[in-house]
Amino acid sequence: MTGREIPDEHLEGYIQILADVCATGRRLTRDELESLRARGESAAEAGLGLRALVRRHLSMTRENWPALSATDGDRVLAAVELAIDAFAEGHERAQRLAVRQEEAVRREFIDDLLYGRSDLGRLAERAERFGLLLSRAHAVAVAQGSKPVEDTHPATRQVESAVVGRFGERRILLTTKDGRLICIAPGDQDDVLTFFAKQAYATTDGGRVAIGRPHPGAGGVVHSYEEALNALDLADRLELDEPVLRSADLLVYPVLTRDRQAMADLVHDTLGPLQTARGGAQPLVDTLTVYFDAGCTAAEAARRLNLSVRALTYRLERVHKLTGANPADPVHRYTLQTAVIGARLLGWPDKEV
């Protein structure tokens, strides 16, 4: 919109104020300044740009300059400066309020989306405003660093800039929740989530990112988000080293813990005898964990534990003697490894099961 298209109602009283000030030599009154601020707010709410408005003020000043500057041109310029400053202040005040309101609406939508607290039909309508088509399947990636981040955090802005710069809008929603970075993308655009994971890992100084599976509908976003959170929780409990986790690769763990009592019984019956060992069960459980993680290769497990192969072999023999299960036997190995995973998930032996 050009200066000539600015409605006169938004500049009403401006020239009269300048004329009165120039005629009397007084300063602008408090009421005059507040009326100019109110005009600025009204213009902002009408969607008029500040640059065009300022240009229109100057144009009107120039048109009336001969009459205004008859007494003192410097006095006119001083009054113009105060008047435009007050008008701009009102315009900016309205803009800040609009931004805060938009942020509040966006935050409410995100909370409803991730917690599934709103009517799904209404949620789908609101989602379109933020670029999401909930009729499609979506997947959610969650990044967690050593320190919490919010929407205004530099890491958030950096990741958002990188993702949007690479993929454009592309119906992607980036936000934060509970101190974590979150990316919601169409389920068939795994490249977006992979790129987000790399950027988030770099900007959070080596944090961890979990990616949920794609699921359809508004409820699918909640489902994928919860899968990602559960993957982060599993990674902490199992002390997984991978910086990027996919819930699809961790499905075995929820299956193992679905019957918690059965898992607790397996841990207690299989590994319980290790508590009679000198030093307790923990050193031997840790040995089994590293041994299995090393693909049951004694030399590699010994290296990771800073032990000699002979010392490692002694520990495995001790496990065999106490539990009756031989880690080198394929059948026994499966039982032991499942029990070790259960122990890590249940926090045993630190916690009683």
Secondary structure, 3 states (H helix, E strand, C coil): CCHHHCCHHHHCCHHHHHHHHHHHCCCCCHHHHHHHHHHHHHHHHCCCCHHHHHHHHHHHHHHCHHHHCCCCHHHHHHHHHHHHHHHHHHHHHHHHHHHHHHHHHHHHHHHHHHHCCCCHHHHHHHHHHCCCCCCCEEEEEEEECCCCCCCCCHHHHHHHHHHHHHHCCCCCEEEEECCEEEEEEECCCHHHHHHHHHHHHHHCCCCEEEECCCEEHHHHHHHHHHHHHHHHHHHHHHCCCCCEEEHHHHCHHHHHHCCHHHHHHHHHHHHHHHHHCCCCCHHHHHHHHHHHHCCCCHHHHHHHHCCCHHHHHHHHHHHHHHHCCCCCCHHHHHHHHHHHHHHHHHCCCCCCC
